[in-house]
Amino acid sequence: MVKYMKNVLIFGGTIEGRALVERLQTFDIMLHVCVVTDYGAGLLPERENICKHVGRLDMGAISELISEIKPVCCVDATHPYAQIVTENVAAVCEKMSCPYIRIARAAQQNNNENSYLFDSVSEAAQFLATTEGVIFATTGSKELEAYTVIPNYKERVVARVLPTVDVMEKCSSLGFEGRNLICMQGPFSEEINYEMLRSTGAKWLVTKCSGAEGGYLEKCEAAIRTGVNLVLIGRPKECENAVGFPQALDLVCTYAGVEASNENAEKQMHTDNVKKIFLIGAGPGSRLLMTKQSLLAVEAADVLIGSKRVLEICDPYNDKVHFACYEAKQIMDYIRNDKMHRVFGVVYSGDIGFYSGAAQLTSCIEMADEKYEVAYVAGISTPVYLLDKLGVRWQDAVLVSNHGCEVNVVPKVRANKVVATLLGKKTDVASMCRLLVAGGLDTVKVVVGERLSYPDETIHSGTAGDFLNKEFDKLSVAVFINEHPIAKMELKDDTFLRGNVPMTKQEIRLLSLAKLGIQSDSVVYDVGAGTGSVSVAMALQAEDGMVYAIEQKEEAKQLIEQNAAKSGCANIKLVAGKAPDVLDELPAPTHAFIGGSSGNLIEIIETIRQKNTAVRFVVNAVTLETVAKLSLLIDKYNEYADMEILFVQISRGKQMGGHHLLTADNGIYIAAFGGK
């Protein structure tokens, strides 16, 4: 190892600490960097002149380290609230005559303008005197006198204090009494704080930064839920000699005998340090359900990106730089253009592997010209949270999403015991339940979870028939429990309404669908749909796709809609009109079934081919003339040379007196060609 002439000791896994290391790493000095966690150490550059010390150090350990490495200076870049560490480092440096540099972090109001930071209750009261609205004060009886500078404070300020006689007497002497005085012993849950803020009509919550033991987090989260402005007290004052980052850098360079404006160092900083991106699952909503790994990733990030709701959950103190966004391209542009920060945490609700925007961002990262280090951090999926809460095994459940996409839930509910889905609109549950009822599944059990994991979490249960006109929070989860699932729906001919419209018989439907080879996400045309019997059969197979039923006859159009509703097939769209005229506006199909062409067979096939030459076709025909037209396609397109043509005739047994006779249906030609 190369021996460096001078050592610099740096405390802190903060943004300022990492930035200082990055600025100094190319100089001919040895950097000893003290961080608390392995996470913090992992965010530092890997270089020969960077020595990482992981773990908490007391005064004795700090003294030993300084004695061992004999640094030219010691930089304290710890968090502003790490007051004990700051006091210890400063005391040891003074005792050992080691130059001490404290980097001060400027107090900032957060991005959404609902949090304010002050050094004392007196300063906060001076500020609140210029505002309007009820003030909910939780700073204790010793600080109450400071609030008397607020005009009309006896009506505006609601004080929550300990229920002791001397405290109540003091409050009364200052004019805090009646509905403006709450005497209660803590600890207070988030729910209690929420109810107090809501019932008092508070616009401001004043609290000390007292840490977990003081119920600080519960008050902050309650304020976020109610939209109340946070007034925070108690951030330790920086020492008189604390300096900003630029001055700290200059001082270190002076002690180390290097030039701070080294252009090569600037260039090296931007070429050697690959930006790191954490993709973080934040869980159902409550910070209490964020995993330890997720919290560590949030702590390690210089910048947090995500929806406003998620950012408030994972960073209630607003210590980080926030960028409220969930569009992958915009996030990528922001990270690419940010020249100040190196570690980014992109936070998603639930888990990053379940219908998450993390997939789109991953694609953007992979296509980017720049290199990024990516870490994936799992979270708890919201549907899984609800199923666990219900005591329902989710190992056998079908998990889907209606948030930002649409799922045809009826066939999934019919075929599975448990189906759970994310919701995206207030009316989603009602819409799905109407389809279930129309499909004969009105007795299926439905459970809807609203604001899951929050203190006001609500769970509703009933049958599909109970939820036809109810609305729920758009970010809810619905669970459908079918005690008698049917793995495969048998579509006998008497299943369908048919009136006077010809219908493709069951056996021909089965053979035609077997030759089509429809997948779960196929886009299918049913040309000449008739009663819609083939459309329904295809829709049940393409449950995540779409079937376009094309029909021109009025009675047939009504039957298609009726049979689709009866079978619970929301993925059938009626297209009224004559093919090929009505095909232009439809999306390109993957499969096409032609049961009736009104003499336009070749034109229909040619029009469909213009949308997708790889379409898989199945044609039903009853005349030789139609088969002859199909032979023209074999001559025109090489890929149809292996066209398969079947002639199928079904005979059905009927009892005639004491005997059974077979009666034949008309023969049907089935032609299958194209596709893979």
C-alpha positions in Angstrom: 0.0 0.0 0.0 1.2 3.5 -0.9 2.1 5.5 2.2 0.4 8.9 2.2 2.1 11.9 3.8 -0.9 13.3 5.6 -4.1 11.9 7.2 -7.6 13.5 7.4 -10.2 12.1 9.8 -13.9 12.6 8.7 -16.9 11.7 10.8 -20.3 11.1 9.1 -22.2 9.1 6.5 -24.2 12.2 5.6 -24.5 13.8 2.2 -21.9 16.4 3.3 -19.5 13.7 4.5 -19.7 11.8 1.2 -19.4 14.9 -0.9 -16.3 15.9 1.0 -14.7 12.5 0.5 -15.5 12.6 -3.2 -13.9 16.1 -3.5 -10.7 15.0 -1.6 -10.3 11.5 -2.9 -7.9 12.4 -5.8 -5.5 14.3 -3.6 -2.3 12.8 -2.2 -3.8 12.4 1.3 -5.2 9.5 3.3 -8.9 9.8 4.2 -10.1 8.0 7.3 -13.9 8.0 7.2 -16.0 7.0 10.2 -19.6 5.8 9.5 -22.1 3.9 11.7 -23.3 1.3 9.3 -22.1 -1.0 6.5 -24.6 0.7 4.3 -22.9 4.0 4.8 -19.5 2.5 4.1 -20.8 0.9 0.9 -21.8 4.4 -0.4 -18.2 5.7 -0.2 -15.8 5.3 -3.1 -13.5 2.3 -3.2 -10.0 3.8 -3.4 -6.6 3.0 -2.0 -6.5 6.3 0.0 -9.9 5.8 1.6 -10.0 3.9 4.9 -13.4 3.1 6.2 -14.1 2.7 10.0 -17.6 1.2 10.6 -19.4 1.3 14.0 -20.1 3.8 16.8 -17.1 5.3 18.6 -17.1 6.6 22.2 -14.7 9.2 23.4 -12.1 6.5 24.3 -12.2 5.0 20.8 -12.0 8.4 19.2 -9.0 9.3 21.2 -7.3 6.0 20.2 -8.0 6.6 16.6 -6.6 10.1 16.6 -3.5 8.9 18.5 -3.0 6.2 15.9 -3.4 8.1 12.7 -2.4 11.6 13.8 -4.6 13.5 11.4 -3.8 17.0 10.3 -7.5 17.8 11.0 -10.8 16.2 12.0 -14.0 17.0 10.1 -17.4 16.5 11.9 -19.9 16.1 9.1 -22.4 14.1 11.3 -26.2 14.8 11.2 -27.4 17.9 13.0 -29.3 15.8 15.6 -26.3 13.6 16.4 -25.5 16.0 19.2 -23.7 13.5 21.5 -21.3 12.5 18.7 -20.6 16.1 17.9 -19.9 16.9 21.6 -17.6 13.9 21.9 -15.6 14.6 18.8 -15.2 18.2 19.6 -14.1 17.5 23.2 -11.5 14.9 22.1 -10.1 17.2 19.4 -9.7 20.0 21.9 -8.0 17.8 24.5 -5.6 16.4 21.9 -5.0 19.7 20.1 -6.3 18.3 16.8 -7.9 21.0 14.5 -11.7 20.5 14.5 -13.9 21.5 11.6 -17.7 21.3 12.0 -19.8 21.4 8.9 -23.1 23.2 9.5 -26.2 22.1 7.6 -28.5 25.0 6.9 -32.1 24.6 8.3 -34.5 24.3 5.5 -38.3 24.3 5.1 -39.4 21.2 3.3 -40.5 21.1 -0.3 -44.3 20.9 0.4 -44.2 23.9 2.6 -45.9 22.3 5.6 -42.9 21.9 8.0 -41.0 24.6 9.8 -37.9 24.3 11.9 -36.9 26.5 14.9 -34.3 26.5 17.6 -36.7 27.4 20.4 -40.4 27.6 21.3 -40.0 31.4 21.6 -38.9 31.6 18.0 -41.7 29.4 16.9 -44.3 31.5 18.8 -43.0 34.6 17.1 -43.6 33.0 13.7 -47.0 31.6 14.7 -48.1 35.1 15.8 -48.1 36.0 12.0 -50.3 33.1 11.0 -53.9 32.1 11.4 -55.7 28.9 12.6 -55.8 26.7 15.7 -52.3 25.8 17.2 -52.0 22.4 18.9 -49.1 22.7 21.3 -47.3 19.6 22.7 -44.1 21.2 24.0 -45.0 20.9 27.6 -46.1 23.2 30.4 -42.7 24.8 30.9 -42.8 26.4 27.5 -46.4 27.6 27.6 -45.6 31.2 28.5 -43.8 31.6 25.2 -47.2 31.2 23.4 -48.7 34.3 25.1 -47.1 36.6 22.5 -49.6 35.2 20.0 -52.6 37.5 19.5 -55.8 35.9 20.8 -53.7 32.9 22.1 -56.4 31.9 24.6 -58.7 31.0 21.7 -56.0 29.9 19.2 -53.7 27.7 21.2 -54.8 24.2 22.5 -52.2 23.0 25.0 -51.7 19.3 25.8 -49.9 18.8 29.1 -49.5 16.3 32.0 -52.5 15.8 34.3 -50.9 17.1 37.5 -52.3 19.7 39.9 -49.4 22.1 39.7 -49.3 21.9 35.8 -53.1 22.6 35.6 -52.7 25.5 38.0 -49.9 27.0 35.9 -52.0 26.6 32.7 -55.0 28.3 34.3 -52.9 31.2 35.5 -51.7 31.7 31.9 -55.3 31.5 30.5 -55.2 28.0 29.1 -58.4 26.3 30.3 -61.6 24.7 29.1 -61.6 23.3 25.6 -58.2 24.8 25.0 -56.5 22.6 27.7 -56.0 18.8 27.3 -54.5 17.1 30.4 -53.4 13.6 29.5 -50.5 11.2 30.2 -48.8 9.7 27.2 -47.6 7.9 25.2 -50.0 8.9 22.4 -50.5 6.7 19.4 -50.7 8.1 15.9 -54.5 7.5 16.0 -55.0 9.5 19.2 -52.9 12.3 17.8 -54.9 12.2 14.6 -58.3 12.4 16.4 -57.1 15.3 18.6 -55.9 17.3 15.6 -59.1 16.6 13.7 -61.5 17.3 16.6 -59.7 20.6 17.5 -59.6 21.8 13.9 -55.9 22.4 14.3 -53.9 24.0 11.5 -50.5 23.9 13.3 -48.9 21.2 15.4 -45.9 22.3 17.6 -43.6 19.5 18.8 -40.1 19.0 20.0 -37.8 16.8 18.0 -37.8 14.4 20.9 -37.1 11.1 19.1 -38.9 7.8 19.2 -39.3 7.8 23.0 -41.0 11.2 22.9 -43.7 10.1 20.4 -42.2 12.4 17.7 -42.9 10.0 14.8 -46.5 9.4 15.8 -47.2 13.2 15.9 -45.5 13.8 12.6 -47.5 11.0 10.8 -50.8 12.3 12.3 -50.0 15.8 11.1 -49.2 14.5 7.6 -52.5 12.6 7.5 -54.6 15.6 8.5 -52.7 18.1 6.4 -51.6 20.0 9.5 -48.5 22.2 9.3 -45.6 20.9 11.5 -43.6 23.4 13.6 -40.5 21.5 14.9 -38.5 22.6 17.9 -35.2 21.6 19.4 -32.7 21.1 16.7 -29.3 21.5 18.5 -27.6 24.8 17.8 -24.3 24.5 15.8 -21.1 25.5 17.6 -20.0 29.1 17.0 -17.2 28.0 14.7 -19.3 25.7 12.4 -18.8 26.5 8.7 -20.5 25.7 5.5 -19.3 23.0 3.1 -17.2 25.3 0.8 -15.3 26.7 3.8 -14.8 23.2 5.3 -13.3 22.0 2.0 -10.9 25.0 1.9 -9.9 24.4 5.5 -9.1 20.7 5.0 -7.1 21.5 1.9 -5.1 24.2 3.8 -4.3 21.8 6.7 -3.4 19.0 4.2 -1.3 21.3 2.0 -3.3 20.7 -1.3 -5.0 23.0 -3.7 -8.8 23.0 -3.3 -9.5 24.2 -6.9 -7.6 21.3 -8.5 -9.3 21.0 -11.9 -8.2 17.4 -12.2 -10.0 16.5 -9.0 -13.2 18.0 -10.3 -13.0 16.0 -13.5 -12.1 12.8 -11.6 -15.0 13.2 -9.3 -17.5 13.1 -12.1 -15.8 10.3 -14.1 -14.9 7.8 -11.3 -18.2 7.9 -9.3 -21.0 5.9 -10.7 -24.4 7.1 -9.4 -26.3 4.6 -7.3 -30.0 4.0 -7.6 -32.0 2.2 -4.9 -35.4 0.9 -6.1 -37.3 0.7 -2.8 -40.6 -1.0 -1.9 -42.2 1.1 0.9 -44.9 -1.4 1.8 -48.7 -0.8 2.2 -48.5 2.7 3.7 -47.4 2.8 7.3 -43.8 3.5 8.1 -44.1 0.7 10.7 -44.4 -1.8 7.9 -41.3 -0.6 6.0 -38.6 -3.3 6.2 -35.3 -2.5 7.9 -33.6 -2.8 4.6 -36.0 -0.2 3.0 -35.3 2.2 5.9 -31.6 1.8 5.5 -31.8 2.5 1.8 -33.9 5.6 2.5 -31.3 6.7 5.0 -28.4 6.1 2.6 -30.0 8.1 -0.3 -29.1 11.7 -0.9 -32.3 12.3 -2.9 -35.7 10.5 -2.5 -38.0 10.2 -5.6 -41.6 9.0 -5.6 -45.2 10.1 -5.2 -45.8 12.8 -2.5 -47.7 10.3 -0.3 -44.9 7.8 -0.4 -42.2 10.4 0.3 -44.1 11.6 3.3 -44.3 8.1 4.7 -40.6 7.1 4.3 -39.1 10.5 5.2 -41.5 12.2 7.7 -38.8 14.5 9.0 -38.1 15.7 5.5 -34.3 15.4 5.9 -33.7 14.5 2.3 -34.0 16.3 -1.0 -37.4 15.3 -2.5 -38.5 15.0 -6.1 -42.2 14.2 -6.3 -42.6 12.1 -9.5 -43.6 8.6 -10.6 -43.0 8.8 -14.4 -40.0 6.6 -15.3 -38.6 8.9 -18.0 -38.9 12.0 -15.9 -37.2 10.2 -13.0 -34.4 9.1 -15.3 -33.9 12.6 -16.7 -33.8 14.1 -13.1 -31.1 11.6 -12.0 -29.1 12.1 -15.2 -29.1 15.9 -14.9 -28.4 16.0 -11.1 -24.8 17.1 -10.7 -24.8 17.5 -6.9 -25.9 14.1 -5.6 -24.7 10.5 -6.1 -27.2 8.3 -4.3 -30.9 8.2 -5.3 -33.7 6.4 -3.6 -36.8 5.8 -5.9 -39.6 4.7 -3.6 -42.7 2.8 -4.7 -45.7 1.8 -2.6 -46.1 -2.0 -1.9 -43.4 -4.2 -3.4 -41.3 -3.4 -6.4 -42.0 -6.7 -8.0 -45.9 -6.5 -8.1 -47.3 -4.2 -10.8 -44.7 -1.6 -9.9 -43.3 1.4 -11.8 -39.9 -0.1 -10.9 -40.1 -2.2 -14.1 -40.4 0.8 -16.3 -37.5 2.6 -14.5 -35.3 -0.5 -14.8 -35.9 -0.5 -18.6 -34.9 3.2 -18.7 -31.8 2.5 -16.7 -30.8 -0.4 -19.0 -31.2 1.8 -22.1 -29.3 4.7 -20.7 -25.9 5.7 -22.1 -24.5 6.2 -18.6 -23.7 3.5 -16.2 -25.6 3.2 -12.9 -25.3 0.9 -9.9 -28.8 -0.4 -9.1 -30.0 -2.1 -5.9 -33.4 -3.6 -5.5 -35.0 -3.4 -2.1 -38.2 -5.5 -1.4 -41.3 -4.3 0.3 -44.5 -5.8 1.6 -47.2 -6.1 -1.1 -50.5 -4.5 -0.1 -52.7 -7.5 -1.3 -50.4 -9.8 0.6 -50.8 -7.6 3.7 -54.6 -7.9 3.5 -54.7 -11.6 2.8 -52.4 -12.2 5.8 -54.7 -10.0 7.9 -57.7 -12.1 6.8 -55.9 -15.3 7.6 -56.2 -16.4 3.9 -53.4 -18.3 2.4 -52.1 -16.3 -0.5 -49.9 -19.1 -1.9 -53.0 -20.3 -3.8 -54.3 -16.9 -4.6 -54.4 -15.2 -8.0 -52.9 -11.6 -7.6 -53.7 -9.0 -10.2 -54.0 -5.3 -10.5 -56.7 -2.8 -11.7 -54.4 0.1 -10.8 -53.4 1.7 -14.1 -54.6 -1.3 -16.1 -57.8 -3.3 -16.4 -58.2 -7.0 -15.6 -61.1 -9.2 -16.6 -61.8 -10.4 -13.1 -64.9 -12.7 -13.7 -63.2 -15.7 -15.3 -60.4 -15.5 -12.7 -63.0 -15.5 -9.9 -65.0 -18.3 -11.5 -61.9 -20.5 -11.8 -60.1 -19.7 -8.5 -60.9 -19.8 -4.9 -59.1 -16.5 -4.1 -58.4 -13.5 -6.3 -56.9 -10.3 -4.9 -56.5 -7.1 -6.9 -55.2 -3.6 -6.4 -57.8 -0.9 -7.3 -57.4 2.3 -9.2 -60.8 4.0 -9.1 -63.5 4.5 -6.5 -66.0 2.7 -8.7 -63.8 -0.4 -9.5 -65.4 -2.7 -6.9 -69.0 -1.8 -8.1 -68.0 -2.3 -11.7 -66.5 -5.7 -11.0 -69.4 -6.9 -8.8 -71.9 -6.0 -11.5 -70.0 -8.3 -13.9 -69.9 -11.0 -11.3 -73.6 -10.8 -10.7 -74.3 -10.8 -14.4 -72.1 -13.9 -14.7 -74.1 -15.8 -12.0 -71.4 -15.2 -9.3 -73.5 -12.9 -7.0 -72.8 -15.0 -3.9 -69.1 -14.8 -4.1 -67.6 -13.2 -1.0 -66.0 -9.8 -1.4 -63.6 -8.1 1.0 -62.4 -4.5 0.5 -59.6 -3.0 2.5 -59.3 0.8 2.6 -56.3 2.7 3.9 -54.6 -0.5 4.7 -52.0 -0.3 7.5 -53.0 3.2 8.5 -54.7 3.8 11.9 -58.0 4.5 10.2 -57.8 1.2 8.2 -61.2 -0.1 7.4 -62.2 -3.6 6.1 -65.6 -4.2 4.4 -67.0 -7.6 3.6 -70.1 -9.0 1.9 -71.2 -10.7 -1.3 -70.8 -9.4 -4.8 -74.5 -8.4 -4.7 -73.9 -6.2 -1.7 -71.4 -3.9 -3.5 -73.1 -3.0 -6.7 -73.4 0.7 -5.9 -70.6 1.3 -3.3 -67.5 3.4 -3.7 -64.2 3.0 -1.9 -60.9 4.8 -1.6 -59.2 4.4 -5.1 -56.1 2.9 -3.6 -57.9 0.1 -1.9 -57.5 -3.7 -2.3 -60.3 -6.1 -3.1 -60.3 -9.8 -2.4 -62.8 -12.2 -4.0 -63.4 -15.6 -2.4 -65.2 -18.3 -4.4 -65.8 -21.4 -2.3 -66.8 -23.4 -5.4 -64.5 -22.5 -8.2 -65.0 -24.1 -11.6 -61.7 -24.7 -13.3 -63.3 -24.8 -16.8 -66.6 -23.4 -17.9 -68.5 -25.9 -20.1 -70.2 -24.0 -22.8 -73.1 -26.2 -24.0 -75.3 -24.9 -26.7 -78.2 -24.3 -24.3 -75.9 -21.9 -22.3 -76.5 -19.3 -24.9 -79.5 -17.1 -25.9 -79.9 -17.6 -29.7 -83.3 -16.3 -30.9 -83.5 -16.8 -34.7 -79.8 -16.3 -35.3 -77.6 -19.2 -36.5 -75.1 -20.4 -33.9 -71.8 -22.3 -34.2 -72.4 -25.6 -32.4 -70.4 -26.7 -29.4 -68.2 -29.3 -31.1 -67.3 -27.0 -34.0 -66.4 -24.3 -31.4 -64.1 -26.6 -29.6 -62.3 -27.7 -32.8 -62.1 -24.2 -34.1 -60.6 -22.8 -30.8 -58.1 -25.7 -30.7 -56.9 -24.8 -34.2 -56.7 -21.1 -33.2 -54.4 -21.6 -30.3 -55.5 -18.5 -28.4 -53.3 -17.3 -25.5 -54.4 -15.5 -22.3 -53.4 -12.1 -23.7 -54.5 -12.5 -27.3 -56.4 -9.9 -29.3 -59.0 -11.7 -31.4 -61.5 -10.8 -34.1 -64.7 -12.7 -34.4 -66.0 -11.8 -37.8 -69.7 -12.6 -38.3 -70.1 -13.2 -34.6 -73.8 -14.2 -34.7 -75.0 -15.1 -31.2 -71.5 -14.5 -29.8 -71.0 -18.1 -28.7 -67.6 -18.2 -30.3 -66.8 -14.8 -28.9 -67.6 -15.9 -25.4 -65.5 -19.1 -25.8 -62.5 -17.1 -27.0 -62.9 -14.4 -24.4 -62.8 -17.0 -21.6 -59.5 -18.3 -23.1 -58.1 -14.8 -23.7 -59.0 -13.5 -20.2 -56.3 -10.9 -20.2 -56.8 -10.0 -23.8 -59.7 -8.6 -25.9 -62.3 -10.1 -28.3 -63.8 -7.8 -31.0 -67.2 -9.3 -32.0 -68.0 -7.9 -35.5 -71.6 -8.2 -36.5 -74.1 -6.2 -38.7 -77.5 -7.8 -37.9 -79.5 -6.1 -35.3 -80.9 -9.1 -33.5 -77.4 -10.7 -33.4 -75.9 -7.6 -31.9 -78.3 -7.7 -29.0 -77.6 -11.4 -28.5 -73.9 -10.9 -28.4 -74.2 -8.3 -25.6 -76.6 -10.5 -23.7 -74.5 -13.6 -23.9 -71.3 -11.7 -23.0 -73.0 -10.3 -19.9 -74.4 -13.7 -19.0 -71.0 -15.3 -19.2 -69.3 -12.4 -17.3 -67.0 -11.6 -20.3 -66.1 -7.9 -19.9 -63.4 -8.4 -22.5 -65.8 -8.7 -25.5 -66.4 -5.5 -27.4 -69.2 -5.4 -29.9 -68.3 -3.8 -33.2 -71.4 -3.0 -35.2 -71.1 -3.0 -38.9 -70.0 -5.0 -41.9 -66.4 -6.4 -42.4 -64.0 -5.3 -43.7 -65.5 -1.7 -43.5 -65.4 -1.5 -39.7 -62.0 -3.1 -39.2 -59.8 0.0 -39.9 -60.2 1.6 -36.4 -59.5 -1.7 -34.5 -56.2 -2.6 -33.0 -54.1 -5.2 -34.8 -55.2 -8.8 -33.9 -53.2 -11.8 -33.1 -56.0 -14.2 -34.0 -59.0 -14.0 -36.2 -62.1 -16.3 -36.5 -64.3 -15.9 -39.5 -67.7 -17.5 -39.1 -69.5 -15.4 -41.7 -68.1 -13.1 -44.4 -71.2 -12.1 -46.5 -69.2 -12.8 -49.6 -66.2 -10.7 -48.6 -63.8 -13.4 -47.3 -60.7 -12.5 -49.3 -61.2 -8.7 -48.7 -61.6 -9.4 -44.9 -58.4 -11.5 -44.8 -56.5 -9.0 -46.9 -57.5 -6.1 -44.6 -56.5 -8.1 -41.4 -53.2 -8.9 -43.0 -52.5 -5.2 -43.4 -52.6 -4.9 -39.7 -50.6 -8.0 -38.9 -49.2 -10.5 -41.4 -48.6 -13.1 -38.7 -52.3 -13.4 -37.7 -53.6 -16.9 -37.0 -56.8 -17.5 -39.0 -59.5 -20.1 -38.6 -62.4 -20.0 -41.1 -65.7 -21.9 -40.9 -67.4 -22.5 -44.2 -70.4 -24.5 -45.4 -70.0 -24.2 -49.2 -67.4 -25.5 -51.6 -67.3 -22.0 -53.2 -65.8 -20.6 -49.9 -63.2 -23.4 -49.8 -62.3 -22.5 -53.4 -61.7 -18.9 -52.4 -59.3 -20.1 -49.6 -57.3 -22.0 -52.2 -56.5 -18.7 -53.9 -54.7 -17.6 -50.7 -52.5 -20.7 -50.9 -51.3 -19.6 -54.3 -50.8 -16.0 -53.3 -49.0 -16.4 -49.9 -46.2 -18.9 -49.4 -46.8 -18.9 -45.6 -50.3 -20.4 -46.2 -49.0 -23.4 -48.2 -49.5 -25.7 -45.2 -53.2 -24.5 -44.8 -55.1 -27.2 -42.9 -58.7 -27.9 -44.1 -60.9 -30.2 -42.2 -64.4 -31.4 -43.0 -66.4 -32.1 -39.9 -69.8 -33.6 -39.6 -71.4 -34.2 -36.2 -74.1 -36.9 -35.7 -76.2 -36.8 -32.6 -78.1 -39.7 -31.1 -81.8 -39.3 -30.5 -84.2 -41.7 -28.9 -87.0 -42.9 -31.3 -89.3 -45.1 -29.4 -87.3 -48.1 -28.2 -84.3 -47.3 -30.4 -81.6 -44.6 -30.7 -80.8 -43.1 -34.1 -78.0 -40.8 -35.2 -79.1 -37.6 -36.9 -76.4 -35.7 -38.8 -75.9 -31.9 -38.6 -74.8 -30.1 -41.8 -71.1 -30.6 -42.5 -68.6 -27.8 -41.7 -65.3 -27.0 -43.3 -62.7 -25.7 -40.9 -59.6 -24.0 -42.4 -56.7 -23.1 -40.2 -53.7 -21.1 -41.5 -51.1 -18.4 -40.7 -49.5 -17.5 -37.4 -46.8 -19.3 -35.6 
